[in-house]
């Protein structure tokens, strides 16, 4: 009974914190989005993804660092206290959130793995000097591999690879093909497919707008990482225009990063942005500014750890009092 009560209380706290923070994020992310305009798009993408992960990380930290220790240390084991209906329902909800998230992520990973396996079975390696495989696949694939492959896409999480269609290779010039591959390489280096898997795990109603904004920002961040001058920016813009003419853009396969799969409005915004590309985007913050921010962050982290070390026992007592109120 002691273990069951502890599990129910831990899941209840997780559900309360996770749902409350998810609701707050779904209502307030647009304010962060509007204030981030003008910032480097790579940083905006990181901010949006971090904001999307806040409910899961915060709920997990509070549950693991405060709820569970306070229950194990302060809850009497000899008392056979009945479990009320509220913590039981909340506990089931918390466990359900974890199970549904795991199932959702597992199904997405399974679909992606099967599709990538079909593509790989009919693909041929391309020598391009990349640190991971680049495979060429014909669009006239057998019925068993009927899933349509985008013109160019990065797939895989542990062993990433880039797939290239015959049509894309024949339509693009050497420079356009190189910048397009650099775009996919940027997705691999930023581990965007892993981030998409995490988004499947934390699926929550009302988050579609935030996730769409993140997808747009991460595509633009990959565009920036793929080019180093105006000429390369124009090459990538030309590649986007050419590949978008291959036909209607189908929804991208789960956990892949296709070069051309965005809505038309986003595609137009990416092309216009590349045409108006400026080398000012490559100007990085001064070294002393980076060191200043790193020093401030380190000092803040050390101060937070010191405060927790001093007040941790008192926090556990208060958390235990709150969970006792929840049980009653």
Secondary structure, DSSP 8 states (H G I E B T S, - for coil): -HHHHHHHHHHHHHHHHHHHHHHHHHHHHHHHHHHTTTS-HHHHHHHHHHHHHHHHHHHHHHIIIIIHHHHHHHS-SS------HHHHHHHHHHHHHHHHHHHHHHHHHHHHHHHHHHHHHTEEE--S--SS-EEEE-SS--GGG-S---SEEEE-SSS-EEEEEHHHHHHS-HHHHHHHHHHHHHHHHTTHHHHHHHHHHT--TT-HHHHHHHHHHHHHHHHHHH-SSHHHHHHHHHHHHHHHTTS------TTEEESS-S-HHHHHHHHHHHHT--GGGG----HHHHHHHHHHHHHHHHHHHHHHHHHHHHHHHHHHHHHHHHH-
